[in-house]
Amino acid sequence: MSSKAQPEVTIRTATLEDGPACGRICYDAFSTEAGFGLLSMMFSTPGFYAVVAESDGRIVGSNVLVEQAVIHGVGPITIDPRLQNAGVGRKLMQAVMDRANRNGAAGMRLVQAAFHNRSLSLYASLGFDIREPLSCMQGRTRERSIPGCVVRSAQPADDVACIGLSRRVHGFDRGAELAQAIREGTARVVERGDRVTGYTTNLGFFGHSTAETNIDMQALLTSVESFAGPGILVPSRNSALLRWCLANGLGVVQPMTLMSTGLYSDPAGAWLPSIVF
Ligand SMILES: CC(C)(COP(=O)(O)OP(=O)(O)OC[C@H]1O[C@@H](n2cnc3c(N)ncnc32)[C@H](O)[C@@H]1OP(=O)(O)O)[C@@H](O)C(=O)NCCC(=O)NCCS
C-alpha cells in the first residue's frame, strides 16, 4: 500500500517543451545534471516515446520507452521527490507498458538501481523479473591491449557483422542504436583473426557492448581511457570478466539489476547492457 493519499494525476505524451521541467525533477531525484540534456533529447527524437504525469497543472514526473529494437527499454523514470510513493510511478510505468504492448514489442527491459527498495517493489509487482545482477564499474584498465585483438572505430559497413553477432548472442539486434552510434563516432569494433568478434555503441552508461568471448570484451575495455558517465555495467555473474576488471584496477561504483518482461533468453556470449538495457 502507498503511504500517501493518491493525488489526481493525468498522463500524457511528453513534448520538447516539457524537457526543462522533467530535467529539474530528474536532477532533484538523482542529484545529477545529466537529466536536462538527456530528457530533452529523448522527448524530441524518433524511437523514444516519452510520457509526463501532471497534477494540479504541474508536471510531477516522466518516463521514457525506448522503441528502437524488438525489445523495448524503459527509463529513465523520475517522480518529483515530494510526490514519490503516491502511485505516480505506477501510472507512468503502466503507460509505457501499454504502449509497448500496442507496438507488439517482444519484451521490455530496464536497469534498476539495486539499493532502491521502492523501484524494485514497483517493477517486480508490475511483472518484471530479475534477470541479472550488474556491477557499475569505472576506471582505466591497467592492461592497454589484448594480444591477438585489434580495436578500431566502427564504420557503416560493419553493421552486417555487428547485427549478426547481436542476433547470435541475444537473439535480436539493436541495429538502430548501432547506426546512430556509428554516425556519432562512439561505436567501436574488435577484430580477431580478421573478423569482427565484438562491438560497442559506447563504453559507458549509455552504450551497450556485445562480443563472442570475454577476450573480445576485454580488448574493447582496454581501448579507452575511461568509461562515459558513471561507468560500464558488468554482469556480476560473469565471474571471469568481473575478476579481470577488478585485477585491472576498475572500481565498483554501485550494484544494479537488469529486469525484464516478455521474451528473454540468456545471452550466449559476453555482453554489457546500457543503463536502459
Ligand atoms: C522509483 C520511482 C520511479 C517510483 O515511483 P513512485 O511514484 O514513488 O512509486 P509508486 O507509489 O507508484 O509505487 C511504489 C510501490 O512500491 C511499494 N513500495 C514502496 N516501498 C516499498 C518497500 N520497501 N517494500 C515493498 N513495497 C514498497 C509501494 O507501496 C507502491 O506499491 P503499490 O502501488 O502496490 O501501492 C520514484 O520513487 C523515483 O522517482 N525515485 C527516484 C528516482 C529513481 O530511483 N528512479 C528509478 C531508478 S531504477
The ligand as an SDF file (V2000), in Angstrom:
LIG
                    3D

 48 50  0  0  0  0  0  0  0  0999 V2000
   11.2590    4.8070   -8.1700 C   0  0  0  0  0  0  0  0  0  0  0  0
   10.1300    5.7570   -8.5110 C   0  0  0  0  0  0  0  0  0  0  0  0
   10.1300    5.9900  -10.0040 C   0  0  0  0  0  0  0  0  0  0  0  0
    8.7890    5.0690   -8.1100 C   0  0  0  0  0  0  0  0  0  0  0  0
    7.7100    5.9390   -8.3380 O   0  0  0  0  0  0  0  0  0  0  0  0
    6.6860    6.2720   -7.1370 P   0  0  0  0  0  0  0  0  0  0  0  0
    5.6460    7.1820   -7.6830 O   0  0  0  0  0  0  0  0  0  0  0  0
    7.4680    6.7580   -5.9620 O   0  0  0  0  0  0  0  0  0  0  0  0
    6.1030    4.8110   -6.8200 O   0  0  0  0  0  0  0  0  0  0  0  0
    4.5900    4.3190   -6.6800 P   0  0  0  0  0  0  0  0  0  0  0  0
    3.9920    4.9960   -5.4890 O   0  0  0  0  0  0  0  0  0  0  0  0
    3.8520    4.4360   -7.9550 O   0  0  0  0  0  0  0  0  0  0  0  0
    4.8070    2.7550   -6.4250 O   0  0  0  0  0  0  0  0  0  0  0  0
    5.6220    2.2830   -5.4060 C   0  0  0  0  0  0  0  0  0  0  0  0
    5.1150    0.9160   -4.9970 C   0  0  0  0  0  0  0  0  0  0  0  0
    6.1180    0.2680   -4.2160 O   0  0  0  0  0  0  0  0  0  0  0  0
    5.5890   -0.0260   -2.9300 C   0  0  0  0  0  0  0  0  0  0  0  0
    6.7080    0.0600   -2.0140 N   0  0  0  0  0  0  0  0  0  0  0  0
    7.4320    1.1670   -1.6890 C   0  0  0  0  0  0  0  0  0  0  0  0
    8.4210    0.8300   -0.8440 N   0  0  0  0  0  0  0  0  0  0  0  0
    8.3130   -0.4970   -0.6170 C   0  0  0  0  0  0  0  0  0  0  0  0
    9.0500   -1.4410    0.1480 C   0  0  0  0  0  0  0  0  0  0  0  0
   10.1090   -1.0600    0.8630 N   0  0  0  0  0  0  0  0  0  0  0  0
    8.6600   -2.7360    0.1220 N   0  0  0  0  0  0  0  0  0  0  0  0
    7.5880   -3.1350   -0.6130 C   0  0  0  0  0  0  0  0  0  0  0  0
    6.8550   -2.2880   -1.3760 N   0  0  0  0  0  0  0  0  0  0  0  0
    7.2170   -0.9950   -1.3770 C   0  0  0  0  0  0  0  0  0  0  0  0
    4.5140    0.9800   -2.7150 C   0  0  0  0  0  0  0  0  0  0  0  0
    3.5950    0.5640   -1.7340 O   0  0  0  0  0  0  0  0  0  0  0  0
    3.8860    1.0230   -4.1110 C   0  0  0  0  0  0  0  0  0  0  0  0
    3.1290   -0.1390   -4.3530 O   0  0  0  0  0  0  0  0  0  0  0  0
    1.5410   -0.0730   -4.6710 P   0  0  0  0  0  0  0  0  0  0  0  0
    1.4100    0.6710   -5.9710 O   0  0  0  0  0  0  0  0  0  0  0  0
    1.1450   -1.5100   -4.7770 O   0  0  0  0  0  0  0  0  0  0  0  0
    0.9310    0.6570   -3.5230 O   0  0  0  0  0  0  0  0  0  0  0  0
   10.2500    7.1010   -7.7520 C   0  0  0  0  0  0  0  0  0  0  0  0
   10.2170    6.8560   -6.3640 O   0  0  0  0  0  0  0  0  0  0  0  0
   11.5080    7.9000   -8.1040 C   0  0  0  0  0  0  0  0  0  0  0  0
   11.4650    8.7410   -8.9800 O   0  0  0  0  0  0  0  0  0  0  0  0
   12.6180    7.6800   -7.3710 N   0  0  0  0  0  0  0  0  0  0  0  0
   13.8470    8.4210   -7.5970 C   0  0  0  0  0  0  0  0  0  0  0  0
   14.4340    8.1200   -8.9660 C   0  0  0  0  0  0  0  0  0  0  0  0
   14.6140    6.6450   -9.1880 C   0  0  0  0  0  0  0  0  0  0  0  0
   15.1030    5.9560   -8.3400 O   0  0  0  0  0  0  0  0  0  0  0  0
   14.2090    6.1640  -10.3930 N   0  0  0  0  0  0  0  0  0  0  0  0
   14.2490    4.7620  -10.7400 C   0  0  0  0  0  0  0  0  0  0  0  0
   15.6270    4.2210  -10.8370 C   0  0  0  0  0  0  0  0  0  0  0  0
   15.5990    2.4830  -11.1110 S   0  0  0  0  0  0  0  0  0  0  0  0
  1  2  1  0
  2  3  1  0
  2  4  1  0
  2 36  1  0
  4  5  1  0
  5  6  1  0
  6  7  2  0
  6  8  1  0
  6  9  1  0
  9 10  1  0
 10 11  2  0
 10 12  1  0
 10 13  1  0
 13 14  1  0
 14 15  1  0
 15 16  1  0
 15 30  1  0
 16 17  1  0
 17 18  1  0
 17 28  1  0
 18 19  1  0
 18 27  1  0
 19 20  2  0
 20 21  1  0
 21 22  1  0
 21 27  2  0
 22 23  1  0
 22 24  2  0
 24 25  1  0
 25 26  2  0
 26 27  1  0
 28 29  1  0
 28 30  1  0
 30 31  1  0
 31 32  1  0
 32 33  2  0
 32 34  1  0
 32 35  1  0
 36 37  1  0
 36 38  1  0
 38 39  2  0
 38 40  1  0
 40 41  1  0
 41 42  1  0
 42 43  1  0
 43 44  2  0
 43 45  1  0
 45 46  1  0
 46 47  1  0
 47 48  1  0
M  END
$$$$
